[in-house]
Amino acid sequence: MRIAIVYSSKTGNTEEVVDHLWQLFVEKQVQADCFRAEKFPTADVMDYDAIVIGTYTWGNGEIPREMRAIYEMFETYNLKDLVTGVVGTGDTCYPRFCGAVDKFRDMLFIQSNLAATLKIELTPQQEDYIRCNRFVEIIMERVKSIQYQ
């Protein structure tokens, strides 16, 4: 199983979550490659069994500029069988808490095989790390279910 984690982080909160997800995949003997969004080789997307998107939310619920190319990649390529997950951090004081996660979720639901979504308030807390474990399990279960079809 080969998984790419593609992310962007402004304050370090999303990066902290992504680092934890990467560690969980590695502990489960999964080959996990982690990329900042601008470094992800989009031409290699089909080399992965799953892609996990990690994003913060910009402004009033918008996708960050550096994540637009990743978003557009999913809209352009035929990735219906690719397992995906999206995770993000945000602040509930904004009207569209983790709005970028919602936008990715809605698009990935149509353009890929979306398995899981996870929103975290600001910096991860103990209960969020438990939710990260479940997120990883769900991604792995979905990939395995496709591989055995």
C-alpha positions in Angstrom: 0.0 0.0 0.0 1.3 3.4 -1.0 -0.2 6.6 0.3 0.6 10.3 -0.4 -0.1 13.0 2.1 -0.3 16.4 0.4 -0.7 19.4 2.6 -0.4 23.1 3.3 0.0 24.7 6.7 0.0 28.4 7.7 0.4 28.3 11.5 1.8 24.7 11.9 -1.5 23.2 13.2 -2.2 21.3 9.9 1.4 20.3 9.6 1.2 18.8 13.1 -1.8 16.7 12.2 -0.2 15.6 8.9 3.0 14.6 10.7 0.9 12.5 13.2 -1.0 10.8 10.3 2.3 10.1 8.5 3.6 8.4 11.7 0.5 6.3 12.1 0.7 5.1 8.5 4.4 4.2 8.9 3.7 2.4 12.2 1.2 0.3 10.2 3.9 -0.6 7.7 2.4 1.6 5.0 4.7 3.4 2.5 3.6 7.0 3.1 5.1 9.9 1.3 4.5 13.4 2.6 4.6 16.5 0.4 3.9 20.1 0.7 1.3 21.0 -1.9 3.6 22.9 -4.2 6.1 19.9 -4.2 3.6 17.1 -5.0 4.4 15.6 -8.4 0.9 15.5 -9.9 2.0 13.4 -12.8 2.7 10.6 -10.3 -0.8 10.6 -8.7 -1.6 7.2 -10.2 1.4 5.7 -8.4 -0.6 5.9 -5.1 -3.4 3.8 -3.7 -4.6 6.8 -1.7 -4.1 10.5 -1.3 -4.7 12.3 2.0 -5.2 16.1 1.6 -4.3 18.3 4.6 -5.4 21.9 4.4 -6.0 24.9 6.5 -8.8 27.3 5.6 -8.1 30.8 4.4 -10.3 33.9 4.8 -14.0 33.2 4.8 -13.8 29.4 4.3 -11.6 29.4 1.2 -9.1 26.9 -0.1 -5.6 28.3 0.3 -3.9 29.5 -2.9 -1.2 26.8 -2.7 -3.8 24.0 -2.6 -5.6 25.2 -5.8 -3.4 23.1 -8.1 -4.2 19.9 -6.1 -7.9 20.7 -6.1 -7.8 21.3 -9.9 -5.9 18.0 -10.4 -8.8 16.1 -9.0 -11.2 17.9 -11.2 -9.1 17.3 -14.3 -7.8 13.7 -14.0 -10.0 10.6 -13.9 -9.4 9.5 -10.3 -12.7 7.9 -9.5 -11.0 4.8 -8.1 -8.4 6.6 -6.0 -9.1 6.5 -2.3 -9.0 9.9 -0.7 -9.3 11.5 2.7 -9.2 15.1 3.7 -8.2 16.6 7.0 -7.9 20.2 8.2 -7.6 22.5 11.1 -9.6 25.6 11.7 -11.1 28.0 14.2 -14.8 27.7 15.2 -15.0 31.4 15.7 -15.2 31.8 11.9 -18.6 31.2 10.3 -17.2 28.6 7.9 -15.2 26.4 10.3 -12.7 24.4 8.2 -14.5 25.6 5.0 -11.6 24.4 2.8 -12.1 20.9 4.2 -15.8 21.1 3.2 -14.9 22.2 -0.3 -12.4 19.5 -0.8 -14.8 16.9 0.7 -17.6 17.9 -1.7 -15.3 17.8 -4.7 -13.6 14.5 -3.7 -16.9 12.8 -3.1 -17.7 13.3 -6.8 -14.2 13.0 -8.3 -12.6 10.2 -6.2 -13.4 7.4 -3.7 -13.6 9.6 -0.6 -13.2 7.5 2.5 -12.8 9.9 5.4 -12.9 13.6 6.5 -11.5 15.0 9.7 -11.8 18.6 11.1 -9.7 19.7 14.1 -10.2 22.9 16.1 -6.9 24.8 16.1 -4.1 22.6 17.4 -4.7 18.8 18.0 -5.8 17.7 21.4 -5.7 14.2 22.9 -9.1 13.2 21.5 -8.0 14.4 18.1 -5.1 12.0 18.1 -7.6 9.2 18.7 -9.7 10.5 15.8 -6.6 10.5 13.7 -6.1 6.8 14.4 -9.6 6.1 13.2 -9.0 8.2 10.1 -6.0 6.1 9.2 -7.8 2.9 9.8 -10.7 4.0 7.5 -8.3 4.9 4.7 -6.5 1.6 5.0 -9.7 -0.4 5.1 -11.0 1.3 2.0 -7.8 0.7 0.0 -7.8 -3.0 1.1 -11.4 -3.4 0.0 -10.6 -2.1 -3.4 -7.4 -4.2 -3.8 -9.4 -7.3 -3.1 -12.2 -6.7 -5.6 
